[in-house]
Amino acid sequence: MVECLTPKEIVEALDRFIIGQEEAKKAVAIALRNRWRRQQLPPHLKEEVLPKNIIMMGPTGVGKTEIARRLARLARAPFIKVEASKFTEVGYVGRDVESIIRDLTKLAVQMVKEEFAQRVKDQARRNAEERLLDLLIPPPPIEKRKAQPFTPQEEEAREQYKRTREKFREMLHQGKLQERTVEIETEEKSSMPAIEVISSSGLEDMDINFKDFLGNLFPKRMKRRQVKVPEALEIFTDEEAQRLIDMDQVVREAIERVENSGIVFLDEIDKIAGRESGHGPDVSREGVQRDLLPIVEGTTVATKYGMVRTEHILFIAAGAFHVTKPSDLIPELQGRFPIRVELKSLTKDDFIRILTEPENALIKQYKALMATEGIKLEFTREAIEELADIAVRLNEKMENIGARRLYTVMEKLLEDLSFQAPDLTGREITIDVPYVRSRLEEIIKDEDLSRYIL
């Protein structure tokens, strides 16, 4: 199981994508390992062990969201990222905080459903193949007859049909029927609207569909389509997979995963910290904290899939905390986030490593993109250092947006090359320091221009 990774292995896995921030990686690695440890406990003790929620403090663009997202992917856990600032206290216009859990459950159901579809994929493919062969060579009436025995002539006809069917099956496997067209029936998409219920009773976003609500008053409408054999096979495979999946089991497993493995990333938590001013748009900040409190400390939320308990969901909150600090949160909420980690601002050396080391490093991405046009793109070490230096200078002169500055710098650097790439097929292009300076130096010197462009 992925959850059996040791904290050291978890940090090593995160290092493949995220540079630096060892303290934050260590904290989330321990939190993930603690989930596995909890599962080994006897039932009476397992319920008592609550997750140690985390607050990450640090400026934008240093890796807070990426750490949480990669952790969830590593654990194959349901994950949702929400901005705390978009919620408001019940009674104000805005989203109800319980919608976080409803959205997380919806994502978990989709995730488990896809996993189940993978498990039944082979069987679904076989069933789809039989349906397609029925269309290509419809069974003779005798095949549908249940009465026994068959006459010698009927037996001969049945054997002939089976031989022909197997021949078509072989042609299908060999790809000889790719251009053949068949007529299939597919379910017509419902035009009945889904309505969103918004009420103070906590039933927001329940997505009630009139067709589901009124049941069989609206029977399924089918439409005929002419499609080629490969497309028909894919459509039938999807339909057969849906039939083989036990949705009750999917929902049960999804809810179990949300309750025991779910991760909620609460971004911009600093925006709802601080005392009330008594007027203006921030009037409900403390109210939002009080609404968040029961979900973080443990409550039961009604979703369209059933009741979901939140006691063991891991909450990772994050914020820049430039103006406020974690101690500005209400004491009850502070107590529910016992672990605090501070993420450091990125240096020039960090930028150099970000450009080159991770599996998804920017330079690797651009090399791969240019390779699709037949261009071999290379960067000298000095050019990479110059790019990192420019990104640091821009962050110092303007708003510090961390590693995100590298995206704007790289895009501006390679703008002309990306535009001309189809005409440069077969070329080898090296990006060196003069190339970097010729593309970026003038923009950086012109402060007004750099604010708009970089």
C-alpha positions as CSV (number, residue, x, y, z in Angstrom):
1,M,0.0,0.0,0.0
2,V,1.1,3.6,-0.8
3,E,0.2,4.6,2.8
4,C,2.9,2.2,4.2
5,L,5.7,4.6,2.9
6,T,8.0,5.7,5.7
7,P,8.3,9.5,6.4
8,K,11.7,9.4,4.8
9,E,10.3,7.8,1.7
10,I,7.5,10.3,1.6
11,V,9.9,13.2,1.7
12,E,12.0,11.6,-1.0
13,A,8.9,11.3,-3.2
14,L,8.1,15.0,-2.6
15,D,11.7,16.0,-3.4
16,R,11.2,14.7,-7.0
17,F,8.8,17.6,-7.6
18,I,9.4,20.3,-4.9
19,I,12.7,22.0,-4.1
20,G,13.5,22.9,-0.5
21,Q,11.0,23.5,2.3
22,E,12.3,20.5,4.3
23,E,10.4,21.4,7.4
24,A,7.0,21.5,5.7
25,K,7.7,18.2,3.9
26,K,8.7,16.6,7.2
27,A,5.5,17.7,8.9
28,V,3.2,16.4,6.1
29,A,5.2,13.1,5.9
30,I,4.6,12.5,9.6
31,A,0.9,13.4,9.2
32,L,0.5,10.9,6.4
33,R,2.4,8.1,8.3
34,N,0.3,8.7,11.4
35,R,-2.8,7.8,9.3
36,W,-1.2,4.4,8.6
37,R,-0.3,4.0,12.2
38,R,-3.9,4.8,13.3
39,Q,-5.2,2.0,11.0
40,Q,-3.1,-0.5,12.9
41,L,-4.7,0.4,16.3
42,P,-7.6,-1.6,17.9
43,P,-11.0,-0.1,17.1
44,H,-11.6,1.5,20.5
45,L,-8.4,3.4,20.3
46,K,-8.5,4.2,16.6
47,E,-11.5,6.4,17.1
48,E,-9.7,8.5,19.7
49,V,-6.6,9.3,17.6
50,L,-7.3,12.6,15.7
51,P,-5.2,14.0,12.8
52,K,-2.7,16.7,13.7
53,N,-3.8,19.5,11.4
54,I,-1.1,21.8,10.0
55,I,-0.8,25.5,9.3
56,M,1.7,26.5,6.6
57,M,3.0,30.0,6.7
58,G,4.9,31.6,3.8
59,P,4.7,33.9,0.9
60,T,3.0,33.0,-2.4
61,G,4.8,30.8,-4.8
62,V,7.0,28.8,-2.3
63,G,5.3,25.5,-2.7
64,K,2.5,25.3,-0.1
65,T,-0.3,24.1,-2.4
66,E,2.1,21.9,-4.4
67,I,3.2,20.0,-1.2
68,A,-0.4,19.3,-0.2
69,R,-1.4,18.3,-3.8
70,R,1.5,15.9,-4.3
71,L,1.0,14.4,-0.8
72,A,-2.6,13.6,-1.7
73,R,-1.6,12.1,-5.0
74,L,1.0,10.0,-3.3
75,A,-1.5,8.7,-0.8
76,R,-4.3,8.3,-3.5
77,A,-6.4,10.3,-1.1
78,P,-9.5,12.4,-1.9
79,F,-8.2,16.0,-2.0
80,I,-9.8,19.4,-2.4
81,K,-8.3,22.9,-2.4
82,V,-10.5,25.8,-1.3
83,E,-10.0,29.4,-0.5
84,A,-11.1,30.3,3.0
85,S,-11.9,33.8,1.8
86,K,-14.7,32.7,-0.5
87,F,-16.8,31.4,2.4
88,T,-19.0,33.6,4.5
89,E,-20.8,33.2,7.8
90,V,-24.3,31.5,7.5
91,G,-26.8,34.3,6.9
92,Y,-24.5,36.3,4.5
93,V,-24.3,35.9,0.8
94,G,-21.7,33.3,0.0
95,R,-20.9,29.6,0.2
96,D,-21.7,27.5,3.2
97,V,-18.5,25.9,4.6
98,E,-20.2,22.4,4.6
99,S,-20.0,22.5,0.8
100,I,-16.3,21.7,1.2
101,I,-17.2,18.2,2.5
102,R,-19.9,17.8,-0.1
103,D,-17.4,18.7,-2.9
104,L,-14.7,16.4,-1.4
105,T,-17.2,13.5,-1.3
106,K,-18.2,14.1,-4.9
107,L,-14.6,14.0,-6.0
108,A,-14.0,10.8,-4.0
109,V,-17.0,9.1,-5.6
110,Q,-15.6,10.0,-9.1
111,M,-12.1,8.7,-8.0
112,V,-13.4,5.4,-6.7
113,K,-15.7,5.0,-9.7
114,E,-12.7,5.4,-12.1
115,E,-10.8,2.8,-10.1
116,F,-13.7,0.3,-10.3
117,A,-14.0,1.0,-14.0
118,Q,-10.3,0.0,-14.4
119,R,-11.0,-3.3,-12.5
120,V,-13.8,-4.3,-14.8
121,K,-12.2,-3.0,-18.0
122,D,-11.3,-6.4,-19.5
123,Q,-14.8,-7.9,-18.8
124,A,-16.5,-4.7,-20.1
125,R,-14.3,-4.9,-23.3
126,R,-15.3,-8.5,-23.9
127,N,-19.0,-7.7,-23.4
128,A,-18.7,-4.7,-25.7
129,E,-17.1,-6.9,-28.4
130,E,-20.0,-9.4,-28.3
131,R,-22.5,-6.5,-28.7
132,L,-20.5,-5.1,-31.6
133,L,-20.4,-8.5,-33.3
134,D,-24.2,-8.8,-32.9
135,L,-24.4,-5.6,-34.9
136,L,-21.9,-6.6,-37.6
137,I,-23.5,-10.1,-38.1
138,P,-26.9,-10.3,-36.4
139,P,-27.6,-13.7,-34.9
140,P,-30.1,-15.8,-37.0
141,P,-33.6,-16.4,-35.4
142,I,-32.6,-19.9,-34.6
143,E,-30.0,-18.6,-32.0
144,K,-32.8,-16.9,-30.1
145,R,-34.9,-20.1,-30.0
146,K,-34.8,-21.9,-26.7
147,A,-36.6,-25.1,-27.8
148,Q,-34.5,-28.2,-28.2
149,P,-33.4,-30.3,-30.1
150,F,-32.3,-28.6,-33.3
151,T,-32.6,-30.4,-36.7
152,P,-29.4,-31.3,-38.6
153,Q,-30.0,-28.4,-41.0
154,E,-30.4,-26.0,-38.0
155,E,-27.3,-27.3,-36.4
156,E,-25.4,-26.8,-39.6
157,A,-26.7,-23.2,-39.8
158,R,-25.7,-22.6,-36.2
159,E,-22.1,-23.9,-36.8
160,Q,-21.9,-21.7,-40.0
161,Y,-22.9,-18.7,-38.0
162,K,-20.4,-19.4,-35.3
163,R,-17.6,-19.8,-37.8
164,T,-18.5,-16.5,-39.5
165,R,-18.7,-14.7,-36.1
166,E,-15.2,-15.9,-35.2
167,K,-13.9,-14.8,-38.5
168,F,-15.3,-11.3,-37.9
169,R,-13.9,-11.4,-34.4
170,E,-10.4,-12.1,-35.8
171,M,-10.8,-9.2,-38.4
172,L,-11.8,-6.9,-35.5
173,H,-8.7,-7.8,-33.5
174,Q,-6.5,-7.3,-36.6
175,G,-8.0,-3.8,-37.2
176,K,-9.5,-4.7,-40.6
177,L,-12.9,-3.3,-39.6
178,Q,-11.7,0.2,-38.7
179,E,-13.6,1.9,-41.6
180,R,-16.8,-0.1,-41.2
181,T,-19.8,1.9,-40.0
182,V,-22.5,0.6,-37.7
183,E,-25.7,2.1,-36.4
184,I,-26.0,2.2,-32.6
185,E,-28.5,3.4,-30.0
186,T,-27.2,5.7,-27.3
187,E,-29.1,7.4,-24.4
188,E,-30.0,11.0,-25.2
189,K,-28.6,13.5,-22.7
190,S,-31.3,14.8,-20.4
191,S,-32.4,18.3,-21.0
192,M,-34.0,18.5,-17.5
193,P,-32.2,21.1,-15.5
194,A,-30.3,20.4,-12.3
195,I,-31.2,23.0,-9.7
196,E,-29.0,24.2,-6.9
197,V,-30.6,24.4,-3.5
198,I,-29.4,27.1,-1.3
199,S,-30.8,27.3,2.2
200,S,-29.7,28.0,5.8
201,S,-30.4,24.3,6.6
202,G,-27.1,23.3,5.0
203,L,-28.5,21.8,1.8
204,E,-26.6,24.0,-0.5
205,D,-25.2,22.3,-3.7
206,M,-27.2,19.2,-3.3
207,D,-27.8,19.2,-7.1
208,I,-31.3,17.9,-7.3
209,N,-32.1,16.7,-10.8
210,F,-35.8,16.9,-11.7
211,K,-35.5,13.7,-13.8
212,D,-34.1,11.7,-10.8
213,F,-36.7,13.3,-8.5
214,L,-39.7,12.4,-10.7
215,G,-38.3,8.9,-11.5
216,N,-39.9,6.9,-14.2
217,L,-42.2,9.8,-15.3
218,F,-39.4,10.6,-17.7
219,P,-38.3,7.3,-19.4
220,K,-34.9,7.1,-21.1
221,R,-34.9,8.5,-24.6
222,M,-32.6,6.8,-27.1
223,K,-31.2,8.1,-30.4
224,R,-29.7,6.3,-33.3
225,R,-26.2,7.2,-34.5
226,Q,-24.0,6.1,-37.4
227,V,-20.4,5.6,-36.0
228,K,-17.3,3.7,-37.1
229,V,-16.4,0.4,-35.4
230,P,-13.6,1.7,-33.1
231,E,-15.9,4.5,-31.7
232,A,-18.8,2.0,-31.3
233,L,-16.5,-0.3,-29.4
234,E,-15.4,2.5,-27.0
235,I,-19.0,3.6,-26.4
236,F,-20.1,0.0,-25.7
237,T,-17.1,-0.6,-23.4
238,D,-18.1,2.5,-21.3
239,E,-21.7,1.4,-21.1
240,E,-20.8,-2.2,-20.1
241,A,-18.4,-0.8,-17.4
242,Q,-21.2,1.3,-15.9
243,R,-23.4,-1.9,-15.8
244,L,-20.7,-3.9,-14.1
245,I,-19.9,-1.3,-11.4
246,D,-21.8,-1.6,-8.1
247,M,-22.6,2.1,-7.4
248,D,-23.6,1.3,-3.8
249,Q,-20.2,-0.2,-3.2
250,V,-18.5,2.8,-4.9
251,V,-20.4,5.2,-2.6
252,R,-19.6,3.2,0.5
253,E,-15.9,3.1,-0.3
254,A,-15.8,6.8,-1.3
255,I,-17.3,7.9,2.0
256,E,-14.9,5.6,3.9
257,R,-12.0,7.2,2.1
258,V,-13.2,10.7,2.7
259,E,-13.6,10.0,6.4
260,N,-10.3,8.3,6.9
261,S,-8.0,9.6,4.1
262,G,-9.5,12.9,2.9
263,I,-7.3,16.0,2.8
264,V,-8.7,19.5,2.7
265,F,-6.3,22.3,1.8
266,L,-7.6,25.6,3.2
267,D,-5.8,28.4,1.4
268,E,-5.8,32.0,2.4
269,I,-6.6,31.2,6.0
270,D,-4.9,34.5,6.9
271,K,-7.6,36.4,5.1
272,I,-10.2,35.4,7.7
273,A,-7.9,35.9,10.7
274,G,-8.1,39.1,12.8
275,R,-10.7,40.8,14.8
276,E,-13.9,42.3,13.5
277,S,-13.9,45.9,12.3
278,G,-17.7,46.0,12.7
279,H,-18.3,47.2,9.2
280,G,-17.2,46.7,5.6
281,P,-16.7,43.5,3.7
282,D,-14.8,41.7,6.4
283,V,-17.7,41.7,8.9
284,S,-18.1,38.0,8.8
285,R,-14.5,36.9,9.1
286,E,-14.8,35.6,12.7
287,G,-18.1,34.1,11.8
288,V,-16.4,32.0,9.0
289,Q,-13.9,30.8,11.6
290,R,-16.7,29.7,13.9
291,D,-18.5,27.9,11.0
292,L,-15.2,26.2,10.1
293,L,-14.6,25.1,13.6
294,P,-17.2,22.2,13.9
295,I,-16.0,20.7,10.5
296,V,-12.4,20.8,11.6
297,E,-13.0,19.4,15.1
298,G,-15.5,16.8,13.9
299,T,-19.1,16.8,12.8
300,T,-21.4,14.9,10.4
301,V,-22.3,16.6,7.1
302,A,-25.2,15.6,4.9
303,T,-24.3,14.9,1.3
304,K,-26.3,13.5,-1.5
305,Y,-24.3,10.2,-1.1
306,G,-25.1,10.0,2.6
307,M,-23.8,11.3,6.0
308,V,-20.0,12.0,6.1
309,R,-18.1,12.3,9.4
310,T,-15.2,14.8,9.4
311,E,-13.3,13.9,12.6
312,H,-10.4,12.1,10.8
313,I,-10.1,14.4,7.7
314,L,-6.7,16.0,7.6
315,F,-6.9,19.8,7.2
316,I,-3.9,21.7,5.9
317,A,-4.3,25.5,6.2
318,A,-2.0,27.9,4.4
319,G,-1.5,31.7,4.3
320,A,1.1,34.4,3.7
321,F,0.3,36.0,7.2
322,H,1.9,39.3,6.1
323,V,-0.6,41.4,8.0
324,T,-2.0,38.8,10.5
325,K,-0.5,35.9,12.4
326,P,-1.9,32.5,13.4
327,S,-2.5,33.8,16.9
328,D,-5.1,36.2,15.4
329,L,-7.4,33.2,14.7
330,I,-10.0,32.4,17.3
331,P,-8.5,30.3,20.1
332,E,-10.7,27.3,19.4
333,L,-9.6,27.1,15.8
334,Q,-5.9,27.6,16.8
335,G,-6.2,24.6,19.0
336,R,-7.3,22.5,16.1
337,F,-4.1,23.3,14.1
338,P,-1.4,22.2,16.5
339,I,1.4,22.0,13.9
340,R,2.8,25.2,12.5
341,V,5.5,25.3,9.8
342,E,7.1,28.3,8.1
343,L,8.1,28.0,4.5
344,K,11.1,30.1,3.5
345,S,11.3,32.6,0.6
346,L,13.1,31.2,-2.4
347,T,16.7,32.2,-3.2
348,K,18.6,32.3,-6.5
349,D,20.0,28.8,-5.9
350,D,16.5,27.5,-5.3
351,F,15.3,29.0,-8.6
352,I,18.3,27.3,-10.4
353,R,17.3,24.0,-8.9
354,I,13.6,24.5,-9.7
355,L,14.5,25.2,-13.3
356,T,16.5,22.0,-13.7
357,E,16.0,19.3,-11.0
358,P,12.4,18.3,-10.5
359,E,10.8,15.7,-12.8
360,N,8.5,18.5,-14.1
361,A,11.2,21.2,-14.2
362,L,10.3,24.1,-16.5
363,I,13.4,23.7,-18.7
364,K,12.5,20.0,-19.2
365,Q,9.0,21.0,-20.2
366,Y,10.1,23.5,-22.8
367,K,12.7,21.1,-24.2
368,A,10.0,18.5,-24.7
369,L,7.6,21.1,-26.2
370,M,10.2,22.2,-28.7
371,A,11.1,18.6,-29.5
372,T,7.5,18.1,-30.9
373,E,8.5,20.7,-33.6
374,G,11.8,18.9,-34.3
375,I,13.9,21.4,-32.5
376,K,16.7,20.4,-30.1
377,L,16.7,23.1,-27.4
378,E,19.7,23.4,-25.0
379,F,20.4,25.9,-22.1
380,T,23.9,26.7,-20.9
381,R,24.5,26.7,-17.2
382,E,25.2,30.4,-17.2
383,A,21.9,31.1,-19.0
384,I,20.0,29.2,-16.3
385,E,21.8,31.2,-13.6
386,E,21.0,34.5,-15.4
387,L,17.3,33.5,-15.6
388,A,17.3,32.7,-11.9
389,D,19.0,36.1,-11.1
390,I,16.4,38.0,-13.3
391,A,13.5,36.2,-11.5
392,V,15.0,37.2,-8.1
393,R,15.5,40.8,-9.1
394,L,11.9,41.1,-10.4
395,N,10.5,39.6,-7.2
396,E,12.5,42.2,-5.2
397,K,11.4,45.1,-7.4
398,M,7.8,44.1,-7.7
399,E,5.4,41.8,-5.9
400,N,7.2,38.7,-4.7
401,I,5.3,35.9,-6.4
402,G,8.0,33.2,-5.7
403,A,8.6,30.5,-8.2
404,R,5.6,31.7,-10.3
405,R,7.9,34.5,-11.6
406,L,9.9,31.8,-13.5
407,Y,6.8,31.0,-15.6
408,T,6.5,34.6,-16.9
409,V,10.2,35.0,-17.4
410,M,10.5,31.7,-19.4
411,E,7.5,32.4,-21.5
412,K,8.8,35.9,-22.4
413,L,12.3,34.5,-23.1
414,L,11.0,31.8,-25.6
415,E,8.0,33.8,-27.1
416,D,9.7,34.4,-30.5
417,L,11.1,30.9,-30.6
418,S,7.7,29.4,-29.9
419,F,6.1,31.5,-32.6
420,Q,8.7,30.6,-35.3
421,A,9.2,27.0,-34.2
422,P,7.3,25.3,-37.1
423,D,9.7,27.0,-39.5
424,L,12.8,25.9,-37.6
425,T,12.4,22.1,-37.7
426,G,15.6,20.2,-37.6
427,R,17.6,23.0,-35.9
428,E,19.6,22.9,-32.7
429,I,19.2,26.1,-30.6
430,T,21.3,26.9,-27.6
431,I,20.0,29.5,-25.1
432,D,23.0,31.4,-23.7
433,V,23.5,34.5,-21.6
434,P,23.5,37.0,-24.6
435,Y,20.3,35.4,-25.8
436,V,18.7,35.8,-22.3
437,R,19.8,39.4,-22.0
438,S,18.7,40.4,-25.5
439,R,15.2,39.2,-24.8
440,L,14.7,40.4,-21.2
441,E,17.2,43.1,-20.3
442,E,15.4,46.0,-21.9
443,I,12.1,45.0,-20.4
444,I,13.6,44.7,-16.9
445,K,15.3,48.2,-17.2
446,D,12.0,49.8,-18.1
447,E,10.2,49.5,-14.7
448,D,6.8,50.5,-16.0
449,L,7.0,48.0,-18.9
450,S,8.3,45.1,-16.6
451,R,5.3,45.6,-14.3
452,Y,2.9,44.9,-17.2
453,I,4.9,42.2,-19.0
454,L,6.8,40.3,-16.3
